Amino acid sequence: MTSNFEPRGCGDERESGTEDMDRIGEAPGRKLLAPGPNGLQAFHFYFVMRRDRLSFVKRMADGFGKVSCLRIGGRSLMVVASASGANDILVRNSTSFRKGPGVADAELLFGEGLLTSQGAKWAGQRSAIAGAFSKIDADRIVDCVQCQLDIPFDGWGTQTEQSRNVNITEWIASIAFGVMGTLIFGTAIDATTVRHNLAVVEYYAMRRAVAMFPKLTPHWPALSHAIAALNSAAESVLDKHLLGHREVQKDRVDGPALAAVLESSMRYDRSEHLEQIRTFFLAGQDNVVAAVVWCLAALAERPSLQEQVREEIHVVCDGRPPRAFHFRQLKLTRSVLFETLRLNPPVWAITRTAIKETMVDGFSVPAGTDVVIVPYLINRDDLRWSRANEFLPDRFVDKATVKSARGIVRPFGYGPRSCVASDFAMTEISAIIAGLVQKYRFVCKTSQTIPLNPGFALKPQADVTMTVSVVS
């Protein structure tokens, strides 16, 4: 399945004019280490990292350059804010790295599911899951989204009022979980329970990822309860699938993705199937919810742009629900989505750990070094983008401008370990945005900037509430 809305970046190209600068001082046979804070300054940066991960990577890049390193307590953490450095790690030297802090620290929940597994096991899982998603075409995704949009949310749509305050985050999550339940699992999921317990696991994983001594991070009772609840939800999904769907749907192209995954992985036992389901709980909705909420927030803050997008959808779709073939024609809508993903990429950071010594942008990376690649900063590089921190969707209207804007990191990563369902996600996001904006008008309740929560995905710090009204 190819997404009609996927922005094409050139993250595998070297940054023009910066390659030589990165290598100044490098001599044959000499290992150049990335710069970073020393002494008491290193402790200061460490506590900044503990308090605010996004502020930490910004300060490292501002103070020490696009490739920098914090060395403290026997641990080294390299921050990479250059597109060429990201390409060195994710593409050129991908076999020199394994999954790093954050996601790897969530193995208590995911076990060896696709997000955390390594080597041959990961390759087998990815092949099975990629094959399952390839059977879900764009029209099925759009149809499923439309069905979810027709379901009343919290009484909205069943009452006579034309306007009300709505928790947008919960609304989008209910849609995303509905799509996941239908197309991936073939059974409904308790979105509220799963979201709450995933948040507990995420908090623990993020705390452990930035700890000086990760293995000493306490295992809280709340974490045990959350893992037990998520495992119970996964058990329910698997049992319902095995009892009611598997034999009927395993050979159907319109069956849930889980059927294809299970049929291609019969050598795995029940615990491994549960690990994959728990992985889907996060990967199947987290980035989608974040992307849609950020896009709707951008439109709510800009009423005139929102009206232009709505008019484009009305004209292109001729007043009918959007279809997959419409997406290429929705140029302004697409540009708004691209610019949203540039400024607030759901995958705001990608972590790796070096398993052998390698080079990144001319700097030596010793084995054991943790690395964080920061698309959030790469996509805001003022050497690549004019007015890089401003929301200017027009920059994506011209295809030549997109192609010349080298180094954009795609919103769901790239390279061998990029998101296996990125096309699925982009189609789902596009369908949700187009369907909602066509039906509803969104107004922000406050003009204040929405605080960021850089966890597994870049999300708002708290659920976002907007005033929503029906478009007459």
C-alpha positions as CSV (number, residue, x, y, z in Angstrom):
1,M,0.0,0.0,0.0
2,T,1.4,3.4,-1.0
3,S,0.3,6.4,0.9
4,N,-0.9,9.3,-1.1
5,F,0.1,11.7,1.6
6,E,3.7,10.6,2.5
7,P,6.2,13.5,2.4
8,R,9.3,12.6,0.6
9,G,12.4,13.8,2.3
10,C,16.1,13.4,1.5
11,G,17.4,12.3,4.8
12,D,20.0,10.2,3.1
13,E,21.8,13.2,1.6
14,R,24.7,15.1,3.2
15,E,24.0,18.5,4.4
16,S,25.3,21.0,1.8
17,G,28.2,23.0,3.1
18,T,28.4,21.3,6.5
19,E,30.3,18.1,5.8
20,D,33.7,19.7,5.7
21,M,32.9,21.8,8.8
22,D,31.9,18.7,10.8
23,R,35.3,17.2,10.1
24,I,37.6,20.1,10.9
25,G,40.4,18.9,13.1
26,E,40.0,15.3,12.0
27,A,43.4,13.9,11.0
28,P,44.2,10.4,9.6
29,G,44.3,7.9,12.4
30,R,42.8,10.3,14.9
31,K,39.5,9.6,16.6
32,L,37.5,12.8,17.0
33,L,35.0,12.6,19.9
34,A,31.8,14.7,19.9
35,P,32.0,17.8,22.1
36,G,29.9,18.2,25.2
37,P,29.7,19.6,28.7
38,N,32.4,18.7,31.3
39,G,32.6,18.7,35.1
40,L,29.8,20.5,37.0
41,Q,28.3,21.6,33.7
42,A,27.7,17.9,32.8
43,F,25.8,17.4,36.0
44,H,23.7,20.5,35.2
45,F,22.8,19.1,31.8
46,Y,22.0,15.7,33.3
47,F,19.5,17.3,35.6
48,V,18.0,19.2,32.7
49,M,17.6,15.9,30.9
50,R,15.8,14.4,33.9
51,R,13.5,17.3,34.1
52,D,12.8,18.2,30.4
53,R,14.1,15.9,27.6
54,L,13.2,18.3,24.9
55,S,14.9,21.2,26.5
56,F,18.0,19.0,27.1
57,V,18.5,18.2,23.4
58,K,17.9,21.8,22.4
59,R,20.5,23.0,24.8
60,M,23.0,20.4,23.7
61,A,22.6,21.3,20.0
62,D,22.7,25.1,20.7
63,G,25.7,24.8,23.0
64,F,27.9,22.2,21.3
65,G,26.7,21.7,17.8
66,K,24.6,19.3,15.8
67,V,26.5,16.3,17.1
68,S,27.3,16.5,20.9
69,C,27.7,14.1,23.7
70,L,27.0,14.1,27.5
71,R,29.4,11.9,29.4
72,I,28.5,11.3,33.1
73,G,28.5,8.4,35.6
74,G,30.1,6.0,33.1
75,R,27.3,6.6,30.6
76,S,27.7,8.4,27.3
77,L,24.6,9.9,25.5
78,M,25.2,11.4,22.0
79,V,22.7,13.9,20.7
80,V,22.4,14.0,16.9
81,A,20.6,16.9,15.3
82,S,22.0,16.7,11.8
83,A,20.3,14.9,8.9
84,S,23.6,13.4,7.7
85,G,24.3,12.1,11.2
86,A,20.9,10.6,11.3
87,N,21.5,8.9,8.0
88,D,24.9,7.5,9.2
89,I,23.1,5.8,12.1
90,L,19.7,4.7,10.6
91,V,20.9,3.8,7.1
92,R,24.6,3.7,6.4
93,N,25.7,2.0,9.6
94,S,22.4,0.6,10.8
95,T,23.9,-2.8,11.7
96,S,26.3,-1.1,14.1
97,F,23.4,-0.1,16.4
98,R,20.6,-1.7,18.3
99,K,17.5,-0.3,19.8
100,G,18.3,2.3,22.5
101,P,16.9,3.9,25.7
102,G,13.2,4.5,26.0
103,V,11.6,1.9,23.8
104,A,14.2,-0.8,24.9
105,D,13.4,0.2,28.5
106,A,9.8,-0.8,27.9
107,E,10.6,-4.5,27.4
108,L,8.8,-5.2,30.7
109,L,5.6,-4.6,28.7
110,F,6.5,-5.4,25.1
111,G,8.8,-8.3,25.7
112,E,10.4,-9.1,22.3
113,G,7.7,-7.6,20.2
114,L,8.5,-5.7,17.0
115,L,9.4,-2.5,18.8
116,T,12.1,-4.1,21.0
117,S,13.3,-7.2,19.3
118,Q,16.6,-7.5,17.6
119,G,18.4,-9.5,14.9
120,A,16.8,-12.4,13.1
121,K,13.8,-12.4,15.4
122,W,13.0,-8.8,14.5
123,A,13.5,-9.5,10.8
124,G,11.0,-12.4,10.9
125,Q,8.5,-10.3,12.8
126,R,8.8,-7.4,10.5
127,S,8.4,-9.6,7.4
128,A,5.2,-11.1,8.8
129,I,3.7,-7.8,10.0
130,A,4.6,-6.0,6.7
131,G,2.9,-8.7,4.8
132,A,-0.2,-8.4,7.0
133,F,-0.4,-4.6,6.5
134,S,0.2,-4.8,2.8
135,K,-3.2,-6.6,2.5
136,I,-5.0,-3.6,3.9
137,D,-5.6,-1.2,1.0
138,A,-6.2,2.5,1.4
139,D,-10.0,2.3,0.6
140,R,-10.5,-0.1,3.6
141,I,-8.7,2.3,5.9
142,V,-10.8,5.2,4.7
143,D,-14.1,3.3,5.0
144,C,-13.2,2.2,8.5
145,V,-12.4,5.8,9.5
146,Q,-15.7,7.0,8.1
147,C,-17.5,4.4,10.1
148,Q,-15.7,5.5,13.3
149,L,-16.6,9.2,12.5
150,D,-20.3,8.2,12.4
151,I,-20.2,6.8,15.9
152,P,-21.3,9.5,18.5
153,F,-18.5,10.5,20.9
154,D,-19.6,11.1,24.5
155,G,-23.1,11.9,23.4
156,W,-21.9,14.2,20.6
157,G,-24.1,13.7,17.6
158,T,-27.0,12.3,19.6
159,Q,-28.1,15.6,21.1
160,T,-29.5,18.7,19.4
161,E,-26.8,21.3,20.3
162,Q,-24.7,22.5,17.4
163,S,-21.7,23.4,19.5
164,R,-19.9,22.1,22.6
165,N,-16.6,21.7,24.3
166,V,-15.0,18.4,23.4
167,N,-11.9,16.6,24.6
168,I,-10.2,16.3,21.2
169,T,-7.5,13.9,22.4
170,E,-10.0,11.4,23.7
171,W,-12.1,11.7,20.6
172,I,-9.2,11.0,18.2
173,A,-8.1,8.2,20.5
174,S,-11.5,6.6,20.3
175,I,-11.4,6.8,16.5
176,A,-7.8,5.4,16.3
177,F,-8.6,2.5,18.7
178,G,-11.8,1.8,16.7
179,V,-9.7,1.5,13.5
180,M,-7.1,-0.6,15.2
181,G,-9.8,-2.9,16.7
182,T,-11.4,-3.4,13.3
183,L,-8.5,-3.6,10.9
184,I,-5.8,-5.1,13.1
185,F,-7.4,-7.1,15.9
186,G,-10.9,-7.9,14.5
187,T,-12.4,-7.1,18.0
188,A,-13.2,-4.0,20.1
189,I,-10.7,-2.6,22.6
190,D,-11.2,-0.7,25.8
191,A,-9.5,2.5,24.7
192,T,-9.7,4.2,28.1
193,T,-8.1,1.3,30.0
194,V,-5.4,0.7,27.5
195,R,-4.5,4.4,27.2
196,H,-4.3,4.9,30.9
197,N,-2.0,1.9,31.5
198,L,0.2,2.7,28.5
199,A,0.8,6.1,30.0
200,V,2.1,4.5,33.2
201,V,4.5,2.2,31.3
202,E,5.6,5.2,29.2
203,Y,6.4,7.3,32.3
204,Y,8.5,4.5,33.8
205,A,10.3,3.8,30.5
206,M,11.2,7.5,30.0
207,R,12.4,7.8,33.6
208,R,14.6,4.8,33.2
209,A,15.9,6.0,29.9
210,V,17.4,9.2,31.4
211,A,18.6,7.6,34.7
212,M,22.4,7.7,35.4
213,F,22.1,4.1,36.5
214,P,19.1,2.7,34.6
215,K,19.2,-0.8,36.3
216,L,18.6,0.9,39.7
217,T,15.3,2.5,38.6
218,P,12.7,1.3,41.1
219,H,10.0,-1.0,39.9
220,W,6.8,0.8,41.1
221,P,3.7,-1.1,42.1
222,A,1.7,1.1,39.7
223,L,3.9,-0.2,36.9
224,S,3.1,-3.9,37.8
225,H,-0.6,-3.1,37.9
226,A,-0.4,-1.4,34.5
227,I,1.5,-4.3,32.9
228,A,-1.0,-6.8,34.3
229,A,-4.0,-4.7,33.0
230,L,-2.5,-4.5,29.5
231,N,-1.6,-8.2,29.5
232,S,-5.2,-9.0,30.5
233,A,-6.5,-6.8,27.6
234,A,-4.1,-8.6,25.2
235,E,-5.3,-12.0,26.5
236,S,-8.9,-10.9,25.7
237,V,-8.0,-9.9,22.2
238,L,-6.1,-13.1,21.5
239,D,-8.8,-15.3,22.9
240,K,-11.6,-13.6,21.0
241,H,-9.6,-13.8,17.9
242,L,-8.7,-17.5,18.3
243,L,-12.3,-18.5,19.2
244,G,-14.3,-16.4,16.8
245,H,-12.2,-15.3,13.8
246,R,-9.1,-17.2,13.0
247,E,-10.4,-20.2,11.0
248,V,-13.0,-18.0,9.3
249,Q,-10.7,-15.1,8.3
250,K,-7.2,-16.4,8.0
251,D,-7.4,-16.6,4.2
252,R,-9.5,-13.5,3.6
253,V,-7.9,-10.4,2.3
254,D,-10.4,-8.3,4.2
255,G,-9.7,-10.0,7.5
256,P,-7.9,-8.3,10.4
257,A,-4.1,-8.0,10.2
258,L,-3.7,-10.1,13.4
259,A,-4.9,-13.2,11.4
260,A,-2.1,-12.9,8.9
261,V,0.4,-12.3,11.6
262,L,-0.6,-15.3,13.6
263,E,-0.8,-17.6,10.5
264,S,2.8,-16.5,9.5
265,S,4.2,-17.0,13.0
266,M,2.8,-20.4,14.2
267,R,6.3,-21.3,15.5
268,Y,5.8,-18.7,18.2
269,D,4.1,-19.5,21.5
270,R,1.2,-17.7,23.1
271,S,3.4,-15.4,25.2
272,E,5.1,-14.2,22.0
273,H,1.7,-13.5,20.4
274,L,0.7,-11.5,23.4
275,E,3.9,-9.5,23.2
276,Q,3.0,-8.5,19.6
277,I,-0.6,-7.5,20.6
278,R,0.7,-5.3,23.5
279,T,3.1,-3.8,21.0
280,F,0.2,-3.0,18.7
281,F,-1.6,-1.3,21.6
282,L,1.0,1.4,21.5
283,A,2.2,1.4,17.9
284,G,-1.3,1.1,16.4
285,Q,-2.5,4.4,17.7
286,D,0.0,6.6,19.6
287,N,1.6,8.4,16.7
288,V,-1.8,8.7,14.9
289,V,-3.5,10.4,17.8
290,A,-0.5,12.8,18.3
291,A,-0.4,13.8,14.6
292,V,-4.1,14.4,14.3
293,V,-4.3,16.4,17.5
294,W,-1.4,18.7,16.4
295,C,-3.0,19.2,13.0
296,L,-6.4,20.1,14.4
297,A,-4.7,22.4,16.9
298,A,-2.9,24.2,14.1
299,L,-6.1,24.7,12.2
300,A,-8.1,25.8,15.3
301,E,-5.5,28.5,15.9
302,R,-5.9,29.7,12.3
303,P,-9.6,30.0,11.4
304,S,-9.1,31.4,7.9
305,L,-6.8,28.6,7.0
306,Q,-9.2,26.1,8.4
307,E,-12.0,27.5,6.2
308,Q,-9.7,27.2,3.2
309,V,-9.0,23.6,3.9
310,R,-12.7,22.9,4.4
311,E,-13.6,24.6,1.1
312,E,-10.9,22.5,-0.7
313,I,-12.3,19.3,0.8
314,H,-15.9,20.4,-0.2
315,V,-14.8,21.2,-3.8
316,V,-12.6,18.1,-4.4
317,C,-15.0,15.7,-2.7
318,D,-18.1,17.3,-4.2
319,G,-19.7,17.4,-0.8
320,R,-19.3,13.6,-0.3
321,P,-17.1,11.8,2.3
322,P,-13.4,11.9,1.3
323,R,-12.1,8.8,-0.5
324,A,-8.5,7.6,-0.9
325,F,-8.2,8.8,-4.4
326,H,-9.1,12.4,-3.3
327,F,-6.0,12.8,-1.1
328,R,-3.6,13.6,-3.9
329,Q,-5.9,16.4,-5.0
330,L,-6.2,17.9,-1.5
331,K,-3.0,20.0,-1.9
332,L,-3.6,22.5,0.8
333,T,-4.8,19.8,3.2
334,R,-1.7,17.8,2.5
335,S,0.5,20.8,2.9
336,V,-1.0,21.6,6.4
337,L,-0.4,18.0,7.4
338,F,3.2,18.0,6.1
339,E,4.0,21.2,8.0
340,T,2.4,19.9,11.1
341,L,4.5,16.8,10.9
342,R,7.6,18.9,10.2
343,L,7.2,21.0,13.3
344,N,5.8,18.3,15.6
345,P,6.9,14.9,14.3
346,P,5.2,12.1,16.4
347,V,8.6,10.3,16.3
348,W,10.4,13.3,17.8
349,A,13.4,11.3,18.8
350,I,14.9,7.9,17.7
351,T,17.2,6.1,20.1
352,R,20.0,3.6,19.4
353,T,22.9,2.1,21.2
354,A,26.2,1.4,19.4
355,I,27.2,-2.3,19.5
356,K,30.6,-1.6,17.9
357,E,32.7,1.5,17.3
358,T,31.6,3.5,14.3
359,M,31.6,7.0,12.9
360,V,28.8,9.5,12.9
361,D,29.3,12.8,11.0
362,G,33.1,12.4,11.4
363,F,32.9,11.7,15.2
364,S,33.9,8.5,16.7
365,V,31.1,6.6,18.6
366,P,32.5,4.0,21.0
367,A,30.6,0.8,21.5
368,G,28.1,1.1,24.3
369,T,27.3,4.8,23.5
370,D,23.6,5.6,23.6
371,V,22.5,7.8,20.7
372,V,19.4,10.0,20.4
373,I,18.6,11.3,16.9
374,V,16.2,14.3,17.1
375,P,13.9,14.8,14.1
376,Y,12.3,17.6,16.1
377,L,15.5,19.6,15.7
378,I,16.5,18.4,12.3
379,N,13.2,19.5,10.8
380,R,13.7,23.0,12.4
381,D,17.1,23.5,11.0
382,D,17.2,27.2,9.8
383,L,20.0,26.3,7.3
384,R,17.5,24.1,5.5
385,W,14.2,25.9,6.1
386,S,13.4,29.6,5.8
387,R,11.6,30.8,9.0
388,A,12.1,27.3,10.3
389,N,10.1,27.6,13.5
390,E,7.1,29.2,11.8
391,F,4.0,27.3,10.6
392,L,4.0,27.9,6.9
393,P,2.2,25.2,5.0
394,D,2.7,27.0,1.7
395,R,6.3,25.7,1.6
396,F,4.9,22.3,0.8
397,V,2.6,23.3,-2.1
398,D,5.5,23.5,-4.5
399,K,7.0,20.1,-5.2
400,A,10.3,21.7,-6.2
401,T,10.5,23.3,-2.8
402,V,9.9,20.0,-1.1
403,K,12.6,18.3,-3.1
404,S,15.1,21.1,-2.5
405,A,14.5,21.0,1.3
406,R,17.0,18.3,1.8
407,G,17.3,16.4,5.1
408,I,13.7,16.3,6.3
409,V,13.3,13.2,8.5
410,R,10.1,11.4,7.8
411,P,7.5,11.6,10.5
412,F,7.7,7.9,11.4
413,G,11.5,7.5,10.9
414,Y,13.3,6.0,8.0
415,G,15.9,3.3,7.2
416,P,15.6,-0.5,7.8
417,R,13.8,0.0,11.2
418,S,11.3,2.7,10.2
419,C,7.7,2.2,11.1
420,V,6.4,-0.9,9.3
421,A,2.9,0.6,9.0
422,S,3.8,4.2,8.0
423,D,1.6,4.1,4.8
424,F,-1.3,2.8,6.9
425,A,-0.8,5.5,9.5
426,M,-0.5,8.3,6.9
427,T,-3.7,7.2,5.2
428,E,-5.5,6.9,8.5
429,I,-4.3,10.4,9.6
430,S,-5.3,11.9,6.3
431,A,-8.8,10.4,6.4
432,I,-9.4,11.4,10.0
433,I,-8.4,15.0,9.4
434,A,-10.3,15.4,6.1
435,G,-13.4,13.7,7.5
436,L,-13.4,15.8,10.7
437,V,-12.7,19.2,9.1
438,Q,-15.4,18.5,6.5
439,K,-18.0,18.0,9.2
440,Y,-16.9,20.2,12.1
441,R,-15.4,23.6,12.9
442,F,-12.7,23.7,15.6
443,V,-11.9,26.6,17.9
444,C,-9.2,26.7,20.5
445,K,-10.4,27.5,24.0
446,T,-7.1,29.4,24.8
447,S,-4.5,31.3,22.8
448,Q,-1.7,29.9,25.0
449,T,0.9,27.5,23.4
450,I,0.1,23.9,24.1
451,P,2.9,22.4,26.3
452,L,4.8,19.4,24.8
453,N,5.2,16.0,26.3
454,P,8.1,14.2,24.6
455,G,7.5,10.6,25.4
456,F,7.2,7.6,23.0
457,A,5.5,10.1,20.8
458,L,5.5,13.9,20.9
459,K,2.1,14.6,22.4
460,P,0.5,17.5,24.2
461,Q,1.3,17.5,27.9
462,A,-2.5,17.1,28.7
463,D,-5.6,16.3,26.8
464,V,-6.6,19.1,24.4
465,T,-10.1,20.5,24.7
466,M,-11.7,22.6,21.8
467,T,-15.0,24.1,21.1
468,V,-16.5,22.1,18.2
469,S,-19.5,23.1,16.1
470,V,-21.3,21.3,13.3
471,V,-20.7,22.8,9.9
472,S,-24.0,23.8,8.5
